[in-house]
Amino acid sequence: MAKDITKIIRSLQTCAVNRCRERLDEAAIKARDLITRGENGDEKGKAHEKPDYGVTSVLKRRHGL
């Protein structure tokens, strides 16, 4: 019985770690895209087009959350 619970816990842990890795990879790709756009000058005036109304929208815009 204890081995079954241990297997379940390890599989849940593995799934969680894999999902975190996927999210980190997606964030890295997004950051690379933003850096390359910034170097090309495509996004110069677009950062302040829309006013930010709340903390959530500021975090989404700045950090991609």
C-alpha positions in Angstrom: 0.0 0.0 0.0 2.8 2.4 0.9 4.5 1.7 -2.4 1.4 2.6 -4.3 1.1 6.0 -2.6 4.8 6.6 -3.2 4.3 5.9 -6.9 1.4 8.2 -7.1 3.3 11.0 -5.3 6.3 10.6 -7.6 4.1 10.6 -10.7 2.4 13.8 -9.6 5.7 15.4 -8.8 7.1 14.4 -12.2 4.0 15.9 -13.9 4.4 19.2 -12.0 8.1 19.5 -12.7 7.5 18.8 -16.4 4.8 21.4 -16.6 7.1 24.0 -14.9 9.8 23.2 -17.4 7.3 23.7 -20.3 6.3 27.1 -18.8 9.9 28.1 -18.4 10.7 27.2 -22.0 7.7 29.2 -23.2 8.7 32.2 -21.2 12.3 32.0 -22.5 11.0 31.9 -26.1 8.8 34.9 -25.4 11.7 36.8 -23.8 13.9 36.1 -26.8 11.2 37.4 -29.1 10.8 40.5 -27.1 14.5 41.1 -27.0 14.9 40.7 -30.8 11.9 43.0 -31.4 13.5 45.6 -29.1 16.8 45.4 -31.0 15.0 46.0 -34.3 13.1 49.0 -33.0 9.7 47.6 -33.9 8.2 48.2 -30.5 9.5 51.7 -29.6 6.3 53.6 -29.1 3.9 50.7 -28.4 4.7 50.2 -24.7 2.6 53.2 -23.6 -0.3 53.1 -26.1 -2.8 51.7 -23.7 -3.2 53.0 -20.1 -2.9 50.3 -17.4 -5.8 50.3 -15.0 -4.8 47.7 -12.4 -2.0 45.7 -10.9 -2.9 42.6 -12.9 -2.7 44.4 -16.3 0.6 45.9 -15.3 2.1 42.5 -14.4 0.7 40.9 -17.5 2.2 43.6 -19.7 5.6 43.8 -18.0 6.2 40.2 -17.0 3.9 38.2 -19.2 2.0 36.7 -16.3 
